[in-house]
Amino acid sequence: MLVVTGHFIPASKGNILLTQYGQLTDTAILCLPSITEEMNLARAVVAKQAHYFAAQGIATVSSDYAGTGDSEAEFDQVTCDDWLQDIVCAGQWMMAQGVKQIIVWGIRFGSLLALTHQQTLAAQLPIVAQLHWKPVMNGKQFASQFLRIKQASNMMTNSAEKTNWREHILAGNTVEVAGYPLTAKLLESIEALKVTADFQPITPLVWIELAAKSATPAVARYIDNWSSESCQLQCINTPAFWQIPEVFDLPELYPLSLAGLKQLEII
């Protein structure tokens, strides 16, 4: 029977929660979730993928960043630098348990964080491959989409006042967006994340473009610039489960993720 265990480990802003699926061996997966409501809506599908990996003998460790999920600290106390340190702490904990090779599995914002800082992570962790689900490539765009939730909420209250929420936050005001208090420091750190056009992955990479029948021109521009031997792109027309409530299982996705990693001959 598959064992799922939780571990609280010291990290950037206190203890963070790691959820371990399966028995750790030489090679294991470190899952980097998205943030805010995307993290919550994706939890069920992410957990089922982690179960699937573990059932095939590849353990997964999923991390709740500081100020998110069940980890310590508050959302308005953290920045992306803290979350980067949380990733390092999670990976080092895995190494202390005997893991010698780490596969980074990013979901949306988690991919952006890992790709932007791939050199920093590779210098401290034995990362041998990457799996990314619908990766975000531009932090400023991600933040802008998040702030639209606040704008829409404001319009629904019939407020006649138009506010530039980005400027309001960057002026030093903390603003609650969908229940999350967004500070200037956190917003600035999110906007600073970007995967540039000349980016080259330093480990083999599987990109799964979710909710898509084919690659968009923006996705293709990255993929076309990378070696076909070290990078794979798969498109699968799933629901956008990180945005839509009540999508709890996508059985067609799990073997696709595993097959991509197997083709890299890492597992």
Backbone as CSV, one residue per row, in Angstrom:
resi,resn,N_x,N_y,N_z,CA_x,CA_y,CA_z,C_x,C_y,C_z
1,MET,0.846,-1.201,0.000,0.000,0.000,0.000,0.881,1.250,0.000
2,LEU,0.530,2.213,-0.842,1.307,3.443,-0.943,1.187,4.259,0.338
3,VAL,2.329,4.685,0.844,2.361,5.467,2.077,2.580,6.935,1.727
4,VAL,1.733,7.799,2.291,1.882,9.248,2.149,2.181,9.809,3.529
5,THR,3.289,10.518,3.646,3.692,11.057,4.949,3.990,12.548,4.831
6,GLY,3.790,13.247,5.929,4.084,14.673,5.984,5.289,14.944,6.862
7,HIS,6.075,15.920,6.488,7.257,16.307,7.259,7.315,17.829,7.327
8,PHE,7.532,18.360,8.509,7.793,19.787,8.650,9.299,19.980,8.812
9,ILE,9.875,20.801,7.943,11.320,21.028,7.989,11.595,22.531,8.100
10,PRO,12.701,22.920,8.747,13.034,24.348,8.830,13.422,24.895,7.462
11,ALA,12.946,26.109,7.171,13.240,26.729,5.877,13.299,28.242,6.041
12,SER,12.896,28.976,5.031,13.148,30.419,4.971,12.475,31.213,6.083
13,LYS,11.216,30.898,6.357,10.428,31.690,7.312,9.786,30.799,8.367
14,GLY,10.530,29.817,8.829,9.968,28.850,9.758,9.850,27.499,9.092
15,ASN,8.972,26.662,9.593,8.828,25.314,9.056,7.910,25.297,7.836
16,ILE,8.307,24.516,6.842,7.445,24.291,5.683,7.026,22.826,5.662
17,LEU,5.873,22.574,5.056,5.356,21.214,4.961,5.835,20.551,3.678
18,LEU,6.397,19.360,3.824,6.689,18.494,2.693,5.761,17.295,2.761
19,THR,5.149,16.952,1.650,4.310,15.758,1.570,5.025,14.737,0.700
20,GLN,5.301,13.580,1.285,6.073,12.539,0.604,5.148,11.424,0.149
21,TYR,5.222,11.095,-1.133,4.436,10.008,-1.719,5.387,8.878,-2.082
22,GLY,5.284,7.756,-1.372,6.126,6.616,-1.670,7.461,6.645,-0.951
23,GLN,8.215,5.569,-1.130,9.500,5.397,-0.460,10.615,6.034,-1.279
24,LEU,11.386,6.911,-0.658,12.473,7.583,-1.365,13.589,6.605,-1.713
25,THR,14.075,6.719,-2.941,15.205,5.911,-3.403,16.252,6.861,-4.004
26,ASP,17.153,6.329,-4.815,18.220,7.164,-5.377,17.686,8.337,-6.198
27,THR,16.610,8.089,-6.945,16.020,9.124,-7.800,14.611,9.432,-7.322
28,ALA,14.311,10.704,-7.154,12.982,11.108,-6.686,12.604,12.442,-7.314
29,ILE,11.330,12.767,-7.226,10.773,13.970,-7.839,10.469,15.000,-6.764
30,LEU,10.829,16.244,-7.019,10.493,17.359,-6.139,9.469,18.225,-6.856
31,CYS,8.260,18.268,-6.313,7.158,19.000,-6.929,7.109,20.433,-6.410
32,LEU,7.066,21.384,-7.341,6.983,22.806,-7.019,5.633,23.315,-7.509
33,PRO,4.693,23.527,-6.601,3.338,23.902,-7.017,3.256,25.351,-7.478
34,SER,2.085,25.716,-7.933,1.821,27.118,-8.211,1.511,27.816,-6.889
35,ILE,0.976,29.010,-6.941,0.652,29.762,-5.726,-0.790,30.244,-5.790
36,THR,-1.256,30.825,-4.726,-2.602,31.378,-4.551,-3.648,30.323,-4.904
37,GLU,-4.740,30.730,-5.541,-5.829,29.785,-5.777,-5.446,28.704,-6.771
38,GLU,-4.486,28.975,-7.650,-4.018,27.940,-8.573,-3.475,26.740,-7.811
39,MET,-2.755,26.996,-6.749,-2.198,25.924,-5.925,-3.318,25.067,-5.344
40,ASN,-4.347,25.719,-4.827,-5.440,24.988,-4.189,-6.247,24.185,-5.198
41,LEU,-6.579,24.795,-6.334,-7.405,24.114,-7.322,-6.673,22.935,-7.964
42,ALA,-5.357,23.010,-8.037,-4.574,21.946,-8.681,-4.230,20.801,-7.738
43,ARG,-4.472,20.954,-6.462,-3.987,19.974,-5.476,-4.412,18.546,-5.781
44,ALA,-5.671,18.336,-6.126,-6.166,16.972,-6.316,-5.461,16.286,-7.482
45,VAL,-5.347,16.980,-8.606,-4.697,16.393,-9.781,-3.207,16.165,-9.514
46,VAL,-2.566,17.120,-8.857,-1.145,16.970,-8.523,-0.931,15.766,-7.611
47,ALA,-1.803,15.610,-6.617,-1.677,14.473,-5.696,-1.853,13.149,-6.428
48,LYS,-2.779,13.094,-7.363,-2.996,11.846,-8.107,-1.812,11.532,-9.016
49,GLN,-1.210,12.572,-9.599,0.001,12.328,-10.391,1.135,11.822,-9.500
50,ALA,1.258,12.400,-8.311,2.298,11.951,-7.377,2.062,10.500,-6.968
51,HIS,0.798,10.136,-6.728,0.469,8.740,-6.434,0.865,7.833,-7.606
52,TYR,0.584,8.297,-8.813,0.898,7.511,-10.007,2.402,7.288,-10.126
53,PHE,3.176,8.351,-9.952,4.631,8.204,-9.981,5.095,7.198,-8.927
54,ALA,4.578,7.342,-7.710,5.010,6.477,-6.608,4.656,5.019,-6.877
55,ALA,3.489,4.794,-7.484,3.078,3.426,-7.809,4.014,2.792,-8.836
56,GLN,4.700,3.637,-9.610,5.685,3.147,-10.583,7.093,3.105,-10.000
57,GLY,7.202,3.366,-8.693,8.488,3.257,-8.018,9.294,4.536,-7.934
58,ILE,8.675,5.676,-8.282,9.382,6.962,-8.220,8.693,7.835,-7.181
59,ALA,9.323,8.000,-6.053,8.726,8.795,-4.978,8.704,10.273,-5.354
60,THR,7.710,10.969,-4.816,7.573,12.409,-5.037,7.476,13.123,-3.700
61,VAL,8.145,14.258,-3.595,8.018,15.141,-2.436,7.452,16.464,-2.932
62,SER,6.312,16.858,-2.383,5.681,18.122,-2.755,5.832,19.118,-1.618
63,SER,6.158,20.355,-1.964,6.438,21.372,-0.955,5.353,22.438,-0.934
64,ASP,4.932,22.839,0.263,4.146,24.063,0.443,5.135,25.180,0.772
65,TYR,5.185,26.207,-0.057,6.107,27.311,0.217,5.711,28.037,1.506
66,ALA,6.651,28.750,2.091,6.360,29.574,3.266,5.207,30.525,2.960
67,GLY,4.292,30.641,3.912,3.156,31.533,3.734,2.049,30.970,2.877
68,THR,2.172,29.688,2.461,1.133,29.044,1.661,0.790,27.695,2.276
69,GLY,-0.365,27.175,1.916,-0.759,25.851,2.380,-0.672,25.716,3.882
70,ASP,-0.032,24.644,4.330,0.099,24.370,5.765,1.462,24.762,6.319
71,SER,2.249,25.478,5.547,3.552,25.938,6.037,3.400,27.176,6.907
72,GLU,4.445,27.442,7.692,4.408,28.596,8.584,4.623,29.897,7.812
73,ALA,4.428,31.015,8.509,4.519,32.389,7.989,3.215,32.759,7.287
74,GLU,3.091,34.034,6.997,1.915,34.558,6.312,2.303,35.004,4.909
75,PHE,1.313,35.043,4.038,1.552,35.388,2.639,2.176,36.771,2.493
76,ASP,1.809,37.690,3.371,2.347,39.050,3.267,3.709,39.209,3.936
77,GLN,4.296,38.088,4.366,5.620,38.123,4.986,6.710,37.561,4.080
78,VAL,6.348,37.117,2.886,7.301,36.367,2.063,7.526,37.039,0.712
79,THR,8.623,36.623,0.065,8.926,37.013,-1.314,9.375,35.765,-2.074
80,CYS,9.604,35.920,-3.355,10.063,34.790,-4.161,11.438,34.295,-3.734
81,ASP,12.256,35.161,-3.151,13.552,34.714,-2.634,13.365,33.699,-1.512
82,ASP,12.351,33.910,-0.678,12.048,32.946,0.378,11.611,31.622,-0.231
83,TRP,10.786,31.682,-1.245,10.301,30.448,-1.869,11.432,29.701,-2.568
84,LEU,12.363,30.440,-3.152,13.534,29.792,-3.750,14.334,29.060,-2.679
85,GLN,14.507,29.679,-1.526,15.226,29.032,-0.434,14.463,27.814,0.074
86,ASP,13.132,27.879,0.059,12.322,26.727,0.459,12.584,25.534,-0.461
87,ILE,12.708,25.803,-1.757,12.997,24.732,-2.712,14.340,24.083,-2.388
88,VAL,15.332,24.911,-2.122,16.659,24.389,-1.775,16.582,23.551,-0.506
89,CYS,15.877,24.040,0.501,15.751,23.296,1.767,15.057,21.959,1.547
90,ALA,14.012,21.952,0.714,13.304,20.702,0.429,14.224,19.714,-0.278
91,GLY,14.972,20.195,-1.268,15.891,19.320,-1.982,17.009,18.798,-1.106
92,GLN,17.521,19.643,-0.229,18.583,19.201,0.675,18.060,18.190,1.688
93,TRP,16.809,18.354,2.098,16.198,17.346,2.979,16.119,16.007,2.248
94,MET,15.725,16.028,0.980,15.665,14.795,0.199,17.044,14.148,0.101
95,MET,18.071,14.952,-0.111,19.433,14.427,-0.180,19.831,13.769,1.137
96,ALA,19.406,14.363,2.242,19.724,13.792,3.557,19.030,12.454,3.770
97,GLN,17.944,12.210,3.022,17.247,10.921,3.105,17.817,9.890,2.131
98,GLY,18.877,10.265,1.413,19.532,9.313,0.519,19.269,9.519,-0.957
99,VAL,18.500,10.544,-1.316,18.230,10.810,-2.731,19.486,11.370,-3.393
100,LYS,19.853,10.789,-4.524,21.062,11.213,-5.238,20.756,11.971,-6.529
101,GLN,19.552,11.785,-7.057,19.141,12.470,-8.284,17.740,13.041,-8.083
102,ILE,17.579,14.329,-8.389,16.284,14.984,-8.222,15.738,15.408,-9.583
103,ILE,14.494,15.050,-9.816,13.750,15.544,-10.975,12.827,16.651,-10.482
104,VAL,12.985,17.844,-11.000,12.131,18.967,-10.611,10.852,18.922,-11.443
105,TRP,9.716,18.973,-10.754,8.406,18.968,-11.419,7.682,20.260,-11.049
106,GLY,7.626,21.182,-11.984,6.992,22.468,-11.729,5.589,22.534,-12.300
107,ILE,4.712,23.188,-11.582,3.355,23.445,-12.059,3.154,24.952,-12.147
108,ARG,2.949,25.452,-13.382,2.638,26.870,-13.572,3.682,27.805,-12.935
109,PHE,3.337,28.508,-11.878,4.275,29.435,-11.244,5.496,28.704,-10.702
110,GLY,5.315,27.481,-10.228,6.454,26.702,-9.748,7.495,26.502,-10.834
111,SER,7.029,26.344,-12.074,7.953,26.230,-13.210,8.713,27.530,-13.430
112,LEU,7.998,28.651,-13.370,8.640,29.957,-13.553,9.750,30.172,-12.536
113,LEU,9.475,29.832,-11.297,10.466,29.993,-10.235,11.692,29.120,-10.497
114,ALA,11.446,27.869,-10.882,12.553,26.935,-11.112,13.357,27.286,-12.360
115,LEU,12.680,27.653,-13.435,13.382,27.956,-14.681,14.191,29.244,-14.571
116,THR,13.617,30.261,-13.944,14.340,31.519,-13.780,15.620,31.312,-12.975
117,HIS,15.543,30.436,-11.978,16.675,30.245,-11.064,17.338,28.875,-11.248
118,GLN,17.321,28.345,-12.474,17.846,26.990,-12.670,19.325,26.879,-12.303
119,GLN,20.108,27.917,-12.562,21.535,27.856,-12.234,21.741,27.797,-10.722
120,THR,20.994,28.612,-9.988,21.092,28.621,-8.524,20.713,27.268,-7.947
121,LEU,19.626,26.696,-8.454,19.171,25.401,-7.944,20.150,24.290,-8.310
122,ALA,20.652,24.315,-9.537,21.573,23.264,-9.980,22.885,23.299,-9.216
123,ALA,23.263,24.475,-8.730,24.510,24.594,-7.970,24.399,23.973,-6.586
124,GLN,23.168,23.800,-6.101,22.974,23.313,-4.734,22.281,21.959,-4.646
125,LEU,21.654,21.543,-5.743,20.895,20.297,-5.728,21.277,19.436,-6.929
126,PRO,21.230,18.096,-6.774,21.589,17.200,-7.876,20.431,17.008,-8.858
127,ILE,20.076,18.082,-9.553,18.940,18.050,-10.478,19.390,17.432,-11.798
128,VAL,18.666,16.391,-12.235,19.050,15.680,-13.452,18.036,15.841,-14.578
129,ALA,16.842,16.326,-14.263,15.809,16.506,-15.291,14.722,17.418,-14.747
130,GLN,13.902,17.925,-15.681,12.798,18.799,-15.307,11.529,18.376,-16.032
131,LEU,10.414,18.450,-15.315,9.084,18.242,-15.886,8.274,19.487,-15.568
132,HIS,7.677,20.093,-16.597,6.914,21.316,-16.356,5.517,21.212,-16.962
133,TRP,4.533,21.495,-16.126,3.136,21.520,-16.549,2.715,22.962,-16.815
134,LYS,2.377,23.255,-18.076,1.873,24.588,-18.463,2.703,25.699,-17.812
135,PRO,4.004,25.707,-18.040,4.859,26.656,-17.322,4.531,28.110,-17.647
136,VAL,4.545,28.926,-16.613,4.478,30.379,-16.767,5.891,30.853,-17.094
137,MET,6.011,31.747,-18.061,7.340,32.186,-18.485,7.613,33.656,-18.174
138,ASN,6.611,34.368,-17.704,6.764,35.799,-17.459,6.034,36.189,-16.181
139,GLY,6.786,36.587,-15.162,6.189,36.915,-13.877,5.304,38.144,-13.924
140,LYS,5.661,39.108,-14.753,4.850,40.324,-14.835,3.472,40.015,-15.404
141,GLN,3.419,39.156,-16.408,2.130,38.751,-16.965,1.320,37.965,-15.942
142,PHE,1.989,37.081,-15.212,1.303,36.291,-14.189,0.702,37.208,-13.129
143,ALA,1.480,38.191,-12.674,0.996,39.129,-11.660,-0.163,39.957,-12.195
144,SER,-0.076,40.360,-13.452,-1.143,41.150,-14.064,-2.451,40.369,-14.109
145,GLN,-2.371,39.091,-14.467,-3.566,38.247,-14.490,-4.152,38.093,-13.096
146,PHE,-3.285,37.985,-12.098,-3.754,37.860,-10.720,-4.460,39.143,-10.280
147,LEU,-3.906,40.283,-10.642,-4.497,41.561,-10.245,-5.826,41.824,-10.946
148,ARG,-6.050,41.178,-12.092,-7.348,41.332,-12.758,-8.483,40.786,-11.900
149,ILE,-8.162,39.826,-11.049,-9.177,39.299,-10.131,-9.659,40.407,-9.211
150,LYS,-8.727,41.210,-8.732,-9.089,42.337,-7.865,-9.926,43.356,-8.627
151,GLN,-9.535,43.633,-9.861,-10.279,44.598,-10.671,-11.698,44.107,-10.912
152,ALA,-11.829,42.810,-11.232,-13.159,42.246,-11.473,-14.003,42.276,-10.212
153,SER,-13.386,41.953,-9.088,-14.104,41.986,-7.812,-14.588,43.391,-7.499
154,ASN,-13.756,44.362,-7.799,-14.120,45.757,-7.549,-15.306,46.185,-8.417
155,MET,-15.314,45.730,-9.658,-16.408,46.068,-10.569,-17.719,45.435,-10.125
156,MET,-17.636,44.229,-9.552,-18.846,43.535,-9.106,-19.494,44.223,-7.912
157,THR,-18.713,44.998,-7.189,-19.282,45.746,-6.057,-19.852,47.081,-6.519
158,ASN,-19.892,47.266,-7.849,-20.451,48.482,-8.456,-19.678,49.736,-8.059
159,SER,-18.399,49.548,-7.776,-17.588,50.704,-7.416,-17.303,51.546,-8.657
160,ALA,-17.581,52.827,-8.559,-17.337,53.730,-9.680,-15.871,54.143,-9.755
161,GLU,-15.169,53.919,-8.677,-13.772,54.337,-8.608,-12.872,53.340,-9.334
162,LYS,-12.055,53.841,-10.240,-11.098,53.002,-10.944,-9.736,53.143,-10.280
163,THR,-9.164,52.006,-9.930,-7.882,52.015,-9.227,-6.854,51.221,-10.016
164,ASN,-5.669,51.768,-10.165,-4.552,51.012,-10.720,-3.937,50.245,-9.557
165,TRP,-4.353,48.985,-9.414,-3.968,48.219,-8.227,-2.471,47.956,-8.188
166,ARG,-1.857,47.785,-9.340,-0.408,47.561,-9.355,0.315,48.770,-8.771
167,GLU,-0.013,49.950,-9.258,0.633,51.155,-8.741,0.320,51.363,-7.262
168,HIS,-0.909,51.035,-6.881,-1.332,51.196,-5.483,-0.492,50.307,-4.564
169,ILE,-0.259,49.075,-4.999,0.544,48.143,-4.194,2.008,48.574,-4.174
170,LEU,2.540,48.920,-5.341,3.952,49.306,-5.413,4.239,50.597,-4.651
171,ALA,3.190,51.361,-4.367,3.348,52.570,-3.547,3.458,52.243,-2.064
172,GLY,3.322,50.948,-1.740,3.502,50.536,-0.348,2.250,50.067,0.347
173,ASN,1.155,49.921,-0.406,-0.109,49.472,0.181,-0.287,47.972,-0.021
174,THR,-0.629,47.271,1.040,-0.940,45.849,0.933,-2.403,45.699,0.543
175,VAL,-2.661,44.943,-0.516,-4.014,44.793,-1.054,-4.391,43.321,-1.057
176,GLU,-5.573,43.011,-0.587,-6.042,41.629,-0.591,-6.625,41.298,-1.959
177,VAL,-6.085,40.247,-2.571,-6.556,39.785,-3.874,-6.985,38.333,-3.719
178,ALA,-8.268,38.085,-3.890,-8.809,36.725,-3.756,-8.420,36.089,-2.423
179,GLY,-8.365,36.904,-1.390,-8.056,36.398,-0.056,-6.584,36.384,0.290
180,TYR,-5.724,36.821,-0.631,-4.276,36.807,-0.400,-3.757,38.238,-0.299
181,PRO,-3.132,38.611,0.825,-2.601,39.967,0.971,-1.312,40.142,0.168
182,LEU,-1.385,40.953,-0.864,-0.259,41.128,-1.780,0.505,42.400,-1.429
183,THR,1.785,42.236,-1.108,2.639,43.365,-0.731,3.479,43.827,-1.917
184,ALA,4.056,45.014,-1.767,4.936,45.539,-2.813,6.154,44.636,-3.015
185,LYS,6.740,44.157,-1.918,7.938,43.317,-2.033,7.641,42.015,-2.770
186,LEU,6.494,41.397,-2.459,6.157,40.147,-3.136,5.832,40.407,-4.601
187,LEU,5.059,41.451,-4.870,4.718,41.771,-6.257,5.974,42.053,-7.077
188,GLU,6.883,42.824,-6.534,8.131,43.127,-7.245,8.935,41.856,-7.511
189,SER,8.959,40.952,-6.546,9.743,39.726,-6.720,9.104,38.801,-7.751
190,ILE,7.767,38.787,-7.824,7.087,37.988,-8.853,7.353,38.579,-10.235
191,GLU,7.234,39.899,-10.337,7.430,40.556,-11.635,8.866,40.431,-12.136
192,ALA,9.796,40.220,-11.236,11.207,40.088,-11.633,11.511,38.733,-12.261
193,LEU,10.613,37.767,-12.106,10.841,36.433,-12.661,10.512,36.428,-14.154
194,LYS,11.430,35.916,-14.946,11.187,35.842,-16.389,12.119,34.824,-17.019
195,VAL,11.554,34.016,-17.900,12.358,33.092,-18.695,12.614,33.787,-20.030
196,THR,13.826,34.213,-20.251,14.149,35.034,-21.413,14.153,34.214,-22.703
197,ALA,14.089,34.914,-23.823,13.999,34.253,-25.126,15.222,33.393,-25.424
198,ASP,16.376,33.754,-24.870,17.603,32.994,-25.134,17.870,31.917,-24.080
199,PHE,16.889,31.652,-23.230,17.046,30.649,-22.171,17.353,29.283,-22.771
200,GLN,18.281,28.566,-22.116,18.594,27.194,-22.491,18.539,26.319,-21.242
201,PRO,17.733,25.253,-21.244,17.712,24.368,-20.076,19.047,23.657,-19.920
202,ILE,19.506,23.537,-18.683,20.807,22.902,-18.453,20.656,21.424,-18.105
203,THR,19.409,20.954,-18.013,19.138,19.524,-17.860,18.035,19.154,-18.843
204,PRO,17.899,17.874,-19.179,16.787,17.459,-20.034,15.445,17.905,-19.453
205,LEU,14.512,18.246,-20.341,13.269,18.881,-19.900,12.076,18.333,-20.672
206,VAL,10.998,18.078,-19.948,9.713,17.709,-20.549,8.729,18.843,-20.278
207,TRP,8.193,19.398,-21.337,7.202,20.483,-21.239,5.856,19.902,-21.642
208,ILE,4.907,19.884,-20.733,3.556,19.434,-21.054,2.650,20.656,-21.095
209,GLU,2.202,20.981,-22.283,1.330,22.137,-22.484,-0.115,21.675,-22.295
210,LEU,-0.647,21.973,-21.129,-1.993,21.555,-20.766,-3.029,22.468,-21.416
211,ALA,-4.257,21.954,-21.500,-5.376,22.728,-22.054,-5.036,23.268,-23.441
212,ALA,-4.383,22.439,-24.243,-3.950,22.895,-25.570,-3.887,21.713,-26.533
213,LYS,-4.448,21.899,-27.728,-4.346,20.878,-28.759,-3.009,20.962,-29.492
214,SER,-2.439,22.164,-29.512,-1.152,22.360,-30.174,-0.419,23.510,-29.501
215,ALA,0.839,23.634,-29.798,1.655,24.675,-29.174,1.320,26.041,-29.758
216,THR,1.226,27.028,-28.902,1.051,28.402,-29.354,2.376,28.914,-29.927
217,PRO,2.353,29.986,-30.710,3.615,30.554,-31.207,4.584,30.910,-30.083
218,ALA,4.052,31.384,-28.956,4.924,31.752,-27.833,5.658,30.533,-27.287
219,VAL,4.946,29.407,-27.165,5.573,28.170,-26.700,6.579,27.673,-27.738
220,ALA,6.174,27.698,-28.993,7.038,27.186,-30.060,8.361,27.942,-30.146
221,ARG,8.333,29.242,-29.849,9.572,30.030,-29.914,10.622,29.509,-28.943
222,TYR,10.171,29.094,-27.765,11.117,28.509,-26.811,11.586,27.138,-27.293
223,ILE,10.640,26.276,-27.616,10.962,24.891,-27.952,11.872,24.815,-29.174
224,ASP,11.603,25.637,-30.169,12.397,25.604,-31.399,13.849,25.996,-31.160
225,ASN,14.089,26.681,-30.067,15.439,27.147,-29.735,16.222,26.128,-28.917
226,TRP,15.557,25.034,-28.552,16.185,24.042,-27.689,16.482,22.770,-28.465
227,SER,17.439,22.019,-27.988,17.811,20.757,-28.615,16.682,19.740,-28.475
228,SER,16.342,19.101,-29.586,15.271,18.098,-29.549,15.674,16.874,-28.736
229,GLU,16.974,16.674,-28.565,17.442,15.531,-27.784,17.249,15.750,-26.289
230,SER,17.238,17.005,-25.870,17.149,17.289,-24.438,15.817,17.895,-24.022
231,CYS,14.946,18.155,-24.983,13.672,18.784,-24.647,12.541,18.119,-25.407
232,GLN,11.465,17.828,-24.702,10.277,17.256,-25.315,9.082,18.141,-25.027
233,LEU,8.212,18.291,-26.016,6.958,19.020,-25.839,5.798,18.083,-26.108
234,GLN,4.869,18.041,-25.177,3.634,17.287,-25.346,2.465,18.231,-25.101
235,CYS,1.487,18.211,-25.987,0.269,19.009,-25.804,-0.892,18.070,-25.507
236,ILE,-1.697,18.429,-24.533,-2.848,17.620,-24.165,-3.996,18.550,-23.791
237,ASN,-5.144,18.310,-24.396,-6.269,19.240,-24.265,-7.108,18.922,-23.023
238,THR,-6.504,19.154,-21.871,-7.192,18.943,-20.591,-8.010,20.175,-20.223
239,PRO,-8.898,20.048,-19.241,-9.462,21.257,-18.632,-8.357,22.041,-17.920
240,ALA,-8.562,23.333,-17.771,-7.602,24.170,-17.031,-7.871,24.006,-15.541
241,PHE,-7.446,22.863,-15.004,-7.835,22.475,-13.644,-7.286,23.411,-12.575
242,TRP,-6.259,24.197,-12.887,-5.705,25.162,-11.933,-6.583,26.423,-11.855
243,GLN,-7.583,26.497,-12.732,-8.506,27.628,-12.727,-9.948,27.219,-12.452
244,ILE,-10.247,25.945,-12.686,-11.636,25.482,-12.648,-11.867,24.606,-11.424
245,PRO,-12.828,24.948,-10.578,-13.157,24.069,-9.445,-13.752,22.748,-9.935
246,GLU,-13.631,21.744,-9.095,-14.279,20.448,-9.297,-13.683,19.630,-10.437
247,VAL,-12.426,19.877,-10.790,-11.684,18.949,-11.648,-10.704,18.228,-10.740
248,PHE,-11.014,16.974,-10.434,-10.258,16.256,-9.411,-9.386,15.131,-9.960
249,ASP,-9.564,14.774,-11.223,-8.830,13.622,-11.742,-8.685,13.756,-13.253
250,LEU,-7.476,13.517,-13.752,-7.195,13.545,-15.188,-6.340,12.328,-15.533
251,PRO,-6.944,11.144,-15.560,-6.159,9.913,-15.726,-5.362,9.849,-17.024
252,GLU,-5.774,10.600,-18.046,-5.020,10.589,-19.300,-3.698,11.341,-19.186
253,LEU,-3.561,12.177,-18.165,-2.358,12.996,-18.013,-1.211,12.242,-17.347
254,TYR,-1.528,11.385,-16.398,-0.489,10.789,-15.545,0.497,9.919,-16.320
255,PRO,0.028,9.004,-17.190,1.011,8.210,-17.946,1.812,9.046,-18.938
256,LEU,1.231,10.150,-19.417,1.959,11.026,-20.337,3.170,11.649,-19.648
257,SER,2.979,12.092,-18.411,4.094,12.675,-17.650,5.187,11.642,-17.416
258,LEU,4.783,10.437,-17.042,5.756,9.373,-16.789,6.498,8.997,-18.066
259,ALA,5.762,8.873,-19.170,6.386,8.481,-20.434,7.418,9.513,-20.884
260,GLY,7.110,10.791,-20.661,8.062,11.838,-21.026,9.375,11.695,-20.288
261,LEU,9.295,11.433,-18.992,10.513,11.259,-18.200,11.261,9.994,-18.613
262,LYS,10.531,8.941,-18.924,11.186,7.696,-19.332,11.934,7.872,-20.651
263,GLN,11.388,8.681,-21.545,12.055,8.905,-22.824,13.369,9.665,-22.659
264,LEU,13.475,10.403,-21.569,14.739,11.087,-21.283,15.790,10.132,-20.729
265,GLU,15.357,8.896,-20.434,16.229,7.844,-19.895,16.839,8.246,-18.557
266,ILE,16.047,8.998,-17.777,16.469,9.376,-16.430,15.971,8.353,-15.423
267,ILE,14.807,7.763,-15.725,14.204,6.781,-14.816,13.986,5.473,-15.551
